[in-house]
Amino acid sequence: MPDDELGATLPDTPEGTTQSFDLARALAVPPGERYVPIRLLGQGGMGEVMLVADRVIGRDVALKRTRGDRDDGRDQFAREALLQGRLEHPSIVPVYDIARDADGGLFFTMRRVHGKSLADVLAPGVEYSRVRLLQVFNQICLAAHFAHEHGVVHCDIKPANIMLGEYGEVYLLDWGIARTPLEPSTDVSGTVGYMSPEQASGRRSIDRRSDIYALGAILFEILTREPLHPRASIPELLANIAAGIEARASVRAPAIEVPPELEAIWLKAIATQPESRYATARELGDAVERFLEGDRDLALRQRMSRDQAVRASELQARAGESTAARSEALATVGRALALDPTNGQALTTLVELLTTPPPEVPPEALADMQATERKLDRVRSRSGVAALFAWLIGVVVGGIVAGIHDTRAYAFTAATVGIATAAAVFRVRFPPRDGFAPTYVLLAVCLAVAGMGIGFSPWLTTPSLALVFMIATTLSVDERRRRWPIVLVAASLLLPVALEWIGALPASLENRGALLCILPRMTELPDTAFARSFPLVANLACVLMGGLFAVRLRTTLLDLQRRNALQTWQLRQLVPKTVSAATIMPTGPMRAPT
């Protein structure tokens, strides 16, 4: 192929790089003229790094060369170049060329790295996400493991020797004091703040676990934003390294929230005894990777929770339209909180749903209400049976003891009380599904009150009985019939009086001079101590029956209130602490179908 066909044009490149390339001309470049200096990138005690233009390839590269004429310096320099050049890994800067310059000095060229060091990234005011930094750390662990597998220990892993490229690259730099198993040394070399105890003491048995210690120190610094070993004199630092240092985040950086899983990882990595550390850098990196997998899973759950919370908010806007919409909204907000219990939008929606009662009681809630009402009705119905039996026995026995004056009135009264007792027994044997007293029981009780007033007297004992049963039946019926007992019991008391006014019944109350006399129709009530105390005993019995009924009902209600309070407390734990307890309970009326 003719030389003139070997030409090509390259795109614009950074400073110093040629923009056109001719292969024949490039091959003709003398070795001593291949690299053209551009500017100084940095320098150290034994060498310096220059940015140069490679005239053969047509790119900018970094050229590192020795300074001074010491043979040991040149040997160490050559050793660094050869070690780094043999470690071909994406996170280890590749070496392109090793040669001598015109003055006989050694140099080698390598990839020019653009970016920031991890030390710059960890400086105050620089914001990098924890996930990104942990990903960088994991890449460095893999690079160190690769070197260890090839028999090389870095010995100076620190944030300043870790470079983050502009396109996601991560590099482990500066292999100048790296060691191999064939090169034991008692020199204390490296950076003191990141040295392992065995490295700081100058032991000969330095292996990969010394690098693992340095990686653990870097992980501590990434998460706490402070160095593992605080600034101090070198003797003090060496003493602290040998003795071990407090590295718990709760003690060293209490203001920073550090996951306990990561704290456990670095505590193991910086163990004073090498055998207590991770066996390989890969194990250390895998431990961090497992945490990241969980962290990514958390991020996924949070994203799904946000989606569910948005959906719940949309459904909440329609929750007042139907029970189905409210049910779906509560189920959706429940899924959102199951995915992320800290989701603020979901918690807000939950509070709004809980503090805004539905227009109607859902069927499931109605079933629970009816179950509660049936439990209360068992207390009411059994108490009613006991009271009516006592009433029936009092009528039968009291009439016989006092003496029957009017057999028909006596039979009528006993019959009406017996009917009410039978109705109460039937109610206990066949309880209603809704837990409320049937209408027939209410009518039977009112008939018994009227029968007592007609057969005996509307002025003696009957009002006390009427009051007790009026209160009991009012507490036993549903909301639609809540006023029926008041009206019917009042009518039952007025019926005997009305019958007396029209002459259908003889008067049971007469005014004889200065005396107001009550005339019972069915009994004689002779002038004896028992007869005179009978009204008091009957009224006292009414008071006692009413009191016992109230005690039993109150005990049952208190038990239900206690359960409701416990359920409310548990529900309160689901919502933010800033929400008051009062806002969790319904604030508006809720209509229950009857």
C-alpha positions as CSV (number, residue, x, y, z in Angstrom):
1,M,0.0,0.0,0.0
2,P,1.5,3.4,-0.9
3,D,2.5,5.7,1.9
4,D,0.0,8.4,0.8
5,E,-2.9,6.0,1.4
6,L,-2.0,5.5,5.1
7,G,-3.2,9.0,6.1
8,A,-6.3,9.6,8.3
9,T,-7.9,12.4,10.2
10,L,-8.6,12.3,13.9
11,P,-11.3,14.2,15.8
12,D,-10.4,17.2,17.9
13,T,-8.6,16.0,21.1
14,P,-7.3,17.7,24.3
15,E,-4.3,19.8,24.6
16,G,-1.2,18.9,22.7
17,T,-2.6,16.0,20.7
18,T,-2.0,16.1,17.0
19,Q,-5.2,16.3,14.9
20,S,-4.0,14.5,11.8
21,F,-2.0,11.3,11.6
22,D,0.2,9.9,8.9
23,L,1.5,6.4,9.6
24,A,4.6,6.6,7.5
25,R,5.6,9.9,9.1
26,A,4.8,8.5,12.6
27,L,6.9,5.4,12.1
28,A,9.8,7.7,11.0
29,V,9.7,9.6,14.4
30,P,13.0,8.9,16.2
31,P,12.6,7.3,19.6
32,G,14.1,10.2,21.4
33,E,11.6,12.6,19.8
34,R,8.4,10.5,20.3
35,Y,7.2,12.4,23.4
36,V,6.7,16.2,23.4
37,P,6.3,17.8,26.8
38,I,3.2,19.8,27.4
39,R,3.2,20.6,31.1
40,L,4.1,19.3,34.6
41,L,1.3,17.3,36.3
42,G,3.1,16.6,39.6
43,Q,6.3,15.7,41.3
44,G,7.6,13.8,44.3
45,G,10.9,13.0,46.1
46,M,12.2,10.7,43.4
47,G,10.2,11.4,40.3
48,E,7.9,13.7,38.4
49,V,4.9,13.2,36.1
50,M,4.6,15.2,32.8
51,L,1.8,15.5,30.4
52,V,3.3,14.7,27.0
53,A,2.0,14.3,23.4
54,D,2.8,10.9,21.9
55,R,3.7,11.7,18.3
56,V,3.5,8.1,17.2
57,I,0.0,7.2,18.4
58,G,-1.4,10.7,18.4
59,R,-2.6,11.0,22.0
60,D,-1.7,12.7,25.3
61,V,-0.2,10.4,27.9
62,A,1.4,10.7,31.3
63,L,5.2,10.3,31.5
64,K,6.8,9.5,34.8
65,R,10.6,9.9,35.1
66,T,13.2,9.7,37.8
67,R,14.9,12.6,39.5
68,G,18.4,12.3,40.7
69,D,21.2,9.9,40.0
70,R,20.8,7.4,42.9
71,D,20.9,3.8,41.8
72,D,18.5,2.7,44.4
73,G,16.0,5.3,43.2
74,R,16.3,4.1,39.6
75,D,15.9,0.5,40.7
76,Q,12.8,1.2,42.7
77,F,11.5,3.3,39.8
78,A,12.0,0.5,37.3
79,R,10.5,-2.0,39.8
80,E,7.3,0.2,40.1
81,A,7.0,0.4,36.3
82,L,7.4,-3.3,35.8
83,L,5.0,-4.2,38.6
84,Q,2.3,-1.8,37.4
85,G,2.8,-2.9,33.8
86,R,2.2,-6.5,34.6
87,L,-1.0,-5.8,36.5
88,E,-3.5,-5.6,33.6
89,H,-6.8,-4.6,35.3
90,P,-9.4,-2.0,34.4
91,S,-8.8,-0.2,37.8
92,I,-5.0,-0.2,37.4
93,V,-3.5,2.4,35.1
94,P,-1.9,0.6,32.1
95,V,1.7,1.2,31.4
96,Y,2.4,1.9,27.6
97,D,6.2,2.1,27.4
98,I,9.4,1.9,29.5
99,A,12.6,3.5,28.1
100,R,15.5,5.9,28.7
101,D,15.6,9.5,27.7
102,A,18.4,11.2,25.9
103,D,20.2,11.8,29.3
104,G,20.0,8.1,30.2
105,G,17.2,8.6,32.7
106,L,14.4,6.0,33.1
107,F,10.9,6.9,32.3
108,F,7.6,5.1,31.6
109,T,4.4,6.3,30.0
110,M,0.9,5.4,31.1
111,R,-2.7,6.4,30.5
112,R,-3.5,10.0,31.4
113,V,-6.2,9.9,34.0
114,H,-8.8,12.7,34.2
115,G,-10.8,13.2,37.4
116,K,-10.6,13.7,41.1
117,S,-8.9,11.7,43.8
118,L,-11.1,10.1,46.5
119,A,-9.4,12.5,49.0
120,D,-10.8,15.4,47.0
121,V,-14.2,13.8,46.9
122,L,-14.2,13.3,50.7
123,A,-13.3,16.9,51.4
124,P,-15.9,19.0,53.2
125,G,-18.5,20.6,50.9
126,V,-18.2,17.9,48.2
127,E,-21.3,15.9,47.7
128,Y,-21.2,12.3,46.5
129,S,-23.9,9.8,47.1
130,R,-23.1,7.0,49.5
131,V,-24.1,4.4,46.9
132,R,-21.6,5.9,44.4
133,L,-18.8,5.9,47.0
134,L,-19.5,2.3,48.0
135,Q,-19.4,1.3,44.3
136,V,-16.0,3.0,44.0
137,F,-14.8,1.2,47.1
138,N,-16.0,-2.2,45.7
139,Q,-14.0,-1.6,42.5
140,I,-10.9,-0.8,44.5
141,C,-11.3,-4.0,46.5
142,L,-11.5,-5.9,43.2
143,A,-8.3,-4.2,41.9
144,A,-6.5,-4.9,45.2
145,H,-7.6,-8.6,45.0
146,F,-6.4,-8.9,41.4
147,A,-3.0,-7.6,42.5
148,H,-2.9,-9.9,45.5
149,E,-3.7,-12.9,43.3
150,H,-0.7,-11.9,41.2
151,G,1.5,-11.7,44.3
152,V,1.6,-8.0,44.7
153,V,0.7,-6.1,47.9
154,H,0.1,-2.3,47.3
155,C,1.2,-1.2,50.9
156,D,-0.1,2.4,50.4
157,I,-3.8,2.3,49.6
158,K,-5.3,5.6,50.7
159,P,-7.9,8.1,49.3
160,A,-5.1,10.2,47.6
161,N,-4.1,7.1,45.6
162,I,-7.6,6.4,44.3
163,M,-8.8,8.3,41.3
164,L,-12.3,8.7,40.1
165,G,-12.4,9.3,36.3
166,E,-14.8,11.6,34.5
167,Y,-16.5,8.7,32.7
168,G,-17.0,6.3,35.6
169,E,-13.4,4.9,35.7
170,V,-11.9,4.1,39.1
171,Y,-8.1,3.6,39.4
172,L,-5.8,2.5,42.2
173,L,-2.6,4.6,41.7
174,D,1.0,4.8,42.9
175,W,2.6,1.3,43.1
176,G,5.9,2.7,44.1
177,I,6.3,0.8,47.4
178,A,4.3,-2.3,46.4
179,R,5.9,-5.6,47.6
180,T,5.9,-9.2,46.5
181,P,6.5,-12.2,48.7
182,L,10.0,-12.4,47.4
183,E,10.8,-8.9,48.7
184,P,10.5,-8.9,52.5
185,S,11.4,-5.7,54.2
186,T,11.5,-4.3,57.7
187,D,11.1,-0.7,56.5
188,V,8.2,1.2,57.9
189,S,6.9,2.6,54.5
190,G,3.5,3.8,53.5
191,T,1.1,6.4,54.9
192,V,0.8,6.2,58.6
193,G,-2.9,6.9,58.9
194,Y,-3.7,3.9,56.7
195,M,-1.0,1.4,57.9
196,S,-1.9,-1.9,59.4
197,P,-0.4,-2.7,62.9
198,E,2.0,-5.2,61.4
199,Q,3.1,-2.7,58.7
200,A,3.6,0.1,61.2
201,S,5.7,-2.1,63.4
202,G,8.0,-3.1,60.5
203,R,7.2,-6.8,60.7
204,R,8.5,-9.0,57.8
205,S,5.1,-10.9,57.6
206,I,3.3,-8.3,55.5
207,D,0.7,-9.7,53.2
208,R,-2.6,-8.9,51.5
209,R,-4.2,-8.5,54.9
210,S,-2.3,-5.2,55.4
211,D,-4.1,-3.8,52.3
212,I,-7.4,-5.1,53.7
213,Y,-6.7,-3.0,56.9
214,A,-6.1,0.1,54.7
215,L,-9.3,-0.6,52.8
216,G,-11.2,-0.9,56.1
217,A,-9.8,2.5,57.1
218,I,-11.0,4.0,53.8
219,L,-14.5,2.5,54.3
220,F,-14.6,4.1,57.7
221,E,-13.6,7.5,56.2
222,I,-16.2,7.2,53.4
223,L,-19.0,6.7,55.8
224,T,-18.0,8.9,58.7
225,R,-16.2,11.6,56.6
226,E,-13.3,11.6,59.1
227,P,-10.1,9.7,59.1
228,L,-9.8,6.5,61.1
229,H,-6.7,7.8,62.9
230,P,-7.1,11.5,63.9
231,R,-4.2,13.8,63.2
232,A,-1.3,13.4,65.7
233,S,2.4,13.0,65.8
234,I,3.9,10.0,64.0
235,P,4.9,8.2,67.3
236,E,1.4,8.7,68.7
237,L,-0.2,7.5,65.4
238,L,2.0,4.4,65.4
239,A,1.1,3.7,69.0
240,N,-2.6,4.0,68.3
241,I,-2.3,1.7,65.3
242,A,-0.5,-0.9,67.4
243,A,-3.0,-0.7,70.3
244,G,-6.2,-0.5,68.2
245,I,-8.5,2.4,68.0
246,E,-12.2,3.0,68.8
247,A,-14.0,2.8,65.4
248,R,-17.7,2.5,66.3
249,A,-19.6,5.1,64.4
250,S,-21.9,5.7,67.4
251,V,-18.8,6.9,69.3
252,R,-16.8,8.5,66.6
253,A,-19.5,10.1,64.6
254,P,-22.8,10.0,66.5
255,A,-24.4,12.7,64.4
256,I,-24.0,10.6,61.2
257,E,-26.4,7.7,60.5
258,V,-24.3,4.8,59.6
259,P,-25.9,1.4,58.8
260,P,-24.8,-1.2,61.4
261,E,-24.1,-3.7,58.6
262,L,-21.4,-1.4,57.2
263,E,-19.9,-0.7,60.6
264,A,-19.6,-4.4,61.2
265,I,-17.7,-4.7,57.9
266,W,-15.1,-2.1,58.6
267,L,-14.6,-3.3,62.2
268,K,-13.7,-6.7,60.9
269,A,-11.5,-5.2,58.2
270,I,-9.4,-3.2,60.7
271,A,-9.0,-5.9,63.3
272,T,-5.7,-5.6,65.1
273,Q,-4.8,-9.3,64.4
274,P,-4.5,-10.1,60.7
275,E,-6.1,-13.5,61.0
276,S,-9.3,-11.7,62.3
277,R,-9.7,-9.7,59.2
278,Y,-11.3,-10.7,55.9
279,A,-9.1,-13.3,54.2
280,T,-9.2,-11.5,50.8
281,A,-10.1,-8.1,49.5
282,R,-12.7,-9.7,47.3
283,E,-14.5,-10.9,50.5
284,L,-14.5,-7.4,51.8
285,G,-15.8,-6.0,48.5
286,D,-18.5,-8.8,48.4
287,A,-19.7,-7.9,51.9
288,V,-20.2,-4.2,50.7
289,E,-21.8,-5.4,47.5
290,R,-24.3,-7.5,49.5
291,F,-25.2,-4.4,51.4
292,L,-25.6,-2.4,48.2
293,E,-27.9,-5.1,46.8
294,G,-30.1,-4.6,49.9
295,D,-29.8,-0.8,49.5
296,R,-30.9,-1.1,45.9
297,D,-33.8,-3.3,47.0
298,L,-34.7,-0.6,49.5
299,A,-34.6,2.0,46.7
300,L,-36.9,-0.2,44.6
301,R,-39.3,-0.6,47.4
302,Q,-39.3,3.1,48.0
303,R,-40.1,3.8,44.4
304,M,-42.9,1.3,44.4
305,S,-44.2,2.8,47.6
306,R,-44.3,6.2,46.0
307,D,-46.3,4.9,43.1
308,Q,-48.8,3.2,45.5
309,A,-49.0,6.4,47.6
310,V,-49.9,8.5,44.5
311,R,-52.5,6.0,43.6
312,A,-53.9,6.0,47.1
313,S,-54.1,9.8,47.1
314,E,-56.1,9.7,43.9
315,L,-58.5,7.1,45.4
316,Q,-58.7,9.1,48.6
317,A,-60.3,11.9,46.6
318,R,-63.1,9.6,45.7
319,A,-63.3,7.8,49.0
320,G,-66.4,9.8,50.0
321,E,-68.3,8.6,46.9
322,S,-68.6,4.9,47.8
323,T,-67.4,2.3,50.2
324,A,-65.6,0.4,47.5
325,A,-63.5,3.4,46.6
326,R,-62.6,3.9,50.3
327,S,-61.8,0.2,50.7
328,E,-59.5,0.3,47.7
329,A,-57.8,3.5,48.9
330,L,-57.1,1.9,52.3
331,A,-55.7,-1.2,50.7
332,T,-53.5,0.8,48.4
333,V,-52.1,3.0,51.2
334,G,-51.5,-0.2,53.2
335,R,-49.4,-1.6,50.3
336,A,-47.5,1.7,50.1
337,L,-46.7,1.6,53.9
338,A,-45.8,-2.1,53.7
339,L,-43.2,-1.2,51.1
340,D,-41.9,1.8,52.9
341,P,-43.3,2.6,56.4
342,T,-41.7,6.1,56.3
343,N,-43.6,7.2,53.2
344,G,-44.8,10.6,54.2
345,Q,-47.4,10.9,51.4
346,A,-48.9,7.5,52.3
347,L,-49.0,8.4,56.0
348,T,-50.8,11.7,55.2
349,T,-53.3,9.9,53.1
350,L,-53.9,7.3,55.8
351,V,-54.5,10.0,58.4
352,E,-57.0,11.7,56.1
353,L,-58.8,8.5,55.5
354,L,-59.0,7.7,59.2
355,T,-60.1,11.1,60.2
356,T,-62.8,11.5,57.6
357,P,-65.6,8.9,58.3
358,P,-67.4,7.3,55.4
359,P,-71.0,8.4,54.6
360,E,-72.3,4.9,55.5
361,V,-71.0,2.0,57.5
362,P,-69.5,-0.6,55.3
363,P,-71.1,-4.1,55.6
364,E,-68.0,-5.6,57.3
365,A,-68.1,-2.8,59.9
366,L,-71.8,-3.2,60.3
367,A,-71.4,-6.9,61.0
368,D,-68.8,-6.1,63.7
369,M,-71.2,-3.5,65.2
370,Q,-74.0,-6.1,65.2
371,A,-71.7,-8.7,66.9
372,T,-71.0,-6.1,69.6
373,E,-74.6,-5.3,70.0
374,R,-75.5,-9.0,70.3
375,K,-72.9,-9.3,73.1
376,L,-74.6,-6.4,74.9
377,D,-78.0,-7.9,74.2
378,R,-77.1,-11.1,76.0
379,V,-76.6,-9.0,79.2
380,R,-79.8,-7.0,78.7
381,S,-82.0,-9.9,77.8
382,R,-80.9,-12.1,80.6
383,S,-81.2,-9.2,83.1
384,G,-84.7,-8.6,81.7
385,V,-85.8,-12.2,82.2
386,A,-84.5,-12.1,85.8
387,A,-86.4,-8.9,86.5
388,L,-89.6,-10.1,84.9
389,F,-89.5,-13.4,86.7
390,A,-89.0,-11.5,90.0
391,W,-92.0,-9.2,89.0
392,L,-94.2,-12.2,88.2
393,I,-93.3,-13.9,91.5
394,G,-93.9,-10.7,93.4
395,V,-97.4,-10.3,91.8
396,V,-98.4,-13.9,92.4
397,V,-97.0,-14.3,95.9
398,G,-97.7,-10.8,97.0
399,G,-101.4,-11.1,95.9
400,I,-101.8,-14.3,97.8
401,V,-100.1,-13.0,101.0
402,A,-101.9,-9.7,100.9
403,G,-105.2,-11.2,100.1
404,I,-106.9,-11.1,96.7
405,H,-109.8,-8.6,96.6
406,D,-110.6,-8.8,92.8
407,T,-109.9,-12.1,91.2
408,R,-110.3,-10.8,87.6
409,A,-108.0,-7.9,88.2
410,Y,-105.5,-10.3,89.9
411,A,-105.6,-12.7,86.9
412,F,-105.3,-9.9,84.4
413,T,-102.2,-8.4,86.1
414,A,-100.6,-11.8,86.4
415,A,-101.4,-12.7,82.8
416,T,-99.9,-9.5,81.4
417,V,-96.7,-9.9,83.5
418,G,-96.5,-13.6,82.5
419,I,-96.8,-12.6,78.8
420,A,-93.9,-10.1,79.2
421,T,-91.9,-12.8,80.9
422,A,-92.6,-15.3,78.2
423,A,-91.6,-12.8,75.5
424,A,-88.3,-12.1,77.3
425,V,-87.6,-15.8,77.5
426,F,-88.3,-16.2,73.8
427,R,-85.9,-13.4,73.1
428,V,-83.1,-15.1,75.0
429,R,-83.8,-18.5,73.2
430,F,-84.0,-16.9,69.8
431,P,-81.9,-13.7,69.8
432,P,-82.3,-11.3,66.9
433,R,-79.5,-11.0,64.3
434,D,-79.0,-7.3,64.8
435,G,-78.7,-7.6,68.6
436,F,-81.6,-5.2,69.3
437,A,-84.7,-5.9,71.3
438,P,-87.7,-7.0,69.1
439,T,-90.8,-4.9,69.0
440,Y,-92.9,-7.6,70.5
441,V,-90.8,-7.5,73.7
442,L,-91.3,-3.7,74.0
443,L,-95.0,-4.1,73.5
444,A,-95.2,-7.0,76.0
445,V,-93.4,-5.0,78.7
446,C,-95.7,-2.0,78.1
447,L,-98.7,-4.3,78.4
448,A,-97.3,-5.5,81.7
449,V,-97.0,-1.9,83.0
450,A,-100.5,-1.2,81.9
451,G,-101.8,-4.4,83.4
452,M,-100.1,-3.6,86.7
453,G,-101.8,-0.2,86.7
454,I,-105.2,-1.6,85.8
455,G,-105.2,-4.6,88.1
456,F,-103.3,-3.1,91.0
457,S,-102.8,0.7,91.0
458,P,-101.2,3.2,88.7
459,W,-99.9,5.1,91.8
460,L,-98.2,2.4,93.8
461,T,-95.0,0.6,92.7
462,T,-96.1,0.8,89.0
463,P,-94.2,4.1,88.3
464,S,-91.0,2.6,89.7
465,L,-91.4,-0.5,87.5
466,A,-92.2,1.6,84.5
467,L,-89.1,3.7,85.0
468,V,-86.8,0.7,85.3
469,F,-88.2,-1.0,82.2
470,M,-88.4,2.2,80.2
471,I,-84.6,2.8,80.7
472,A,-83.9,-0.9,79.9
473,T,-85.9,-1.0,76.7
474,T,-84.6,2.3,75.5
475,L,-81.0,0.9,75.8
476,S,-82.1,-2.2,73.9
477,V,-83.7,-0.9,70.7
478,D,-82.1,0.6,67.6
479,E,-82.0,4.2,66.7
480,R,-85.2,4.3,64.7
481,R,-87.2,3.0,67.7
482,R,-85.2,4.9,70.4
483,R,-88.2,7.1,71.4
484,W,-90.8,4.3,71.3
485,P,-90.2,3.1,74.9
486,I,-90.7,6.6,76.3
487,V,-94.0,7.1,74.5
488,L,-95.3,3.6,75.1
489,V,-94.4,3.3,78.7
490,A,-95.9,6.8,79.4
491,A,-99.0,5.7,77.6
492,S,-99.1,2.5,79.7
493,L,-99.0,4.6,82.9
494,L,-101.7,7.0,81.6
495,L,-104.1,4.3,80.4
496,P,-105.3,3.1,83.8
497,V,-105.8,6.8,84.9
498,A,-107.7,7.5,81.7
499,L,-109.9,4.5,82.3
500,E,-110.7,5.8,85.8
501,W,-111.5,9.3,84.4
502,I,-114.1,7.9,82.0
503,G,-115.5,5.5,84.7
504,A,-114.4,2.2,83.1
505,L,-112.4,1.5,86.3
506,P,-113.1,2.3,89.9
507,A,-111.0,5.1,91.4
508,S,-107.7,4.0,92.9
509,L,-106.9,7.3,94.6
510,E,-109.3,9.1,96.9
511,N,-109.0,12.2,99.0
512,R,-110.6,11.6,102.4
513,G,-110.4,14.7,104.4
514,A,-106.8,15.3,105.2
515,L,-105.8,11.9,103.9
516,L,-104.9,10.9,100.3
517,C,-105.8,7.2,100.1
518,I,-104.5,4.7,97.5
519,L,-107.0,1.9,96.9
520,P,-105.5,-1.2,95.2
521,R,-108.0,-3.0,93.1
522,M,-106.9,-6.7,93.3
523,T,-105.6,-6.9,96.9
524,E,-107.0,-6.0,100.2
525,L,-103.7,-4.8,101.9
526,P,-104.8,-5.3,105.5
527,D,-103.6,-2.9,108.1
528,T,-100.5,-5.0,109.1
529,A,-96.8,-4.2,109.3
530,F,-96.2,-6.3,106.2
531,A,-98.9,-4.6,104.2
532,R,-97.7,-1.2,105.2
533,S,-94.1,-2.1,104.2
534,F,-95.1,-3.8,100.9
535,P,-94.9,-0.6,98.7
536,L,-91.5,0.2,100.1
537,V,-90.2,-3.3,99.5
538,A,-91.6,-3.3,96.0
539,N,-90.1,0.1,95.1
540,L,-86.8,-1.0,96.7
541,A,-86.8,-4.1,94.6
542,C,-87.3,-1.9,91.5
543,V,-84.3,0.2,92.5
544,L,-82.1,-2.8,93.1
545,M,-83.1,-4.4,89.8
546,G,-82.3,-1.2,88.0
547,G,-79.0,-0.9,89.8
548,L,-77.9,-4.4,89.1
549,F,-78.8,-4.1,85.4
550,A,-76.8,-0.8,85.2
551,V,-73.8,-2.5,86.8
552,R,-73.8,-5.4,84.4
553,L,-74.3,-3.2,81.4
554,R,-71.6,-0.8,82.4
555,T,-69.1,-3.7,83.0
556,T,-69.8,-4.9,79.5
557,L,-69.5,-1.5,78.0
558,L,-66.3,-0.8,79.8
559,D,-64.8,-4.0,78.4
560,L,-65.8,-3.0,74.9
561,Q,-64.4,0.5,75.5
562,R,-61.1,-1.0,76.7
563,R,-60.8,-3.1,73.5
564,N,-61.7,-0.1,71.4
565,A,-59.0,2.0,73.2
566,L,-56.4,-0.7,72.6
567,Q,-57.3,-0.9,68.9
568,T,-57.1,2.9,68.7
569,W,-53.7,2.9,70.4
570,Q,-52.3,0.3,68.0
571,L,-53.7,2.3,65.1
572,R,-52.1,5.4,66.4
573,Q,-48.7,3.8,66.1
574,L,-49.1,3.7,62.3
575,V,-49.4,7.4,61.9
576,P,-46.7,10.1,62.5
577,K,-46.2,11.1,66.2
578,T,-47.1,14.7,65.3
579,V,-50.7,13.7,64.7
580,S,-52.7,14.0,67.9
581,A,-54.7,11.2,69.3
582,A,-58.0,13.1,68.8
583,T,-57.5,13.3,65.0
584,I,-57.3,9.6,64.7
585,M,-60.9,9.1,65.8
586,P,-63.8,10.0,63.4
587,T,-64.8,13.6,63.7
588,G,-68.0,13.5,61.8
589,P,-71.3,11.6,62.0
590,M,-71.5,8.2,60.4
591,R,-74.8,6.8,59.4
592,A,-75.4,3.2,60.0
593,P,-78.1,1.4,58.0
594,T,-80.7,-0.1,60.2
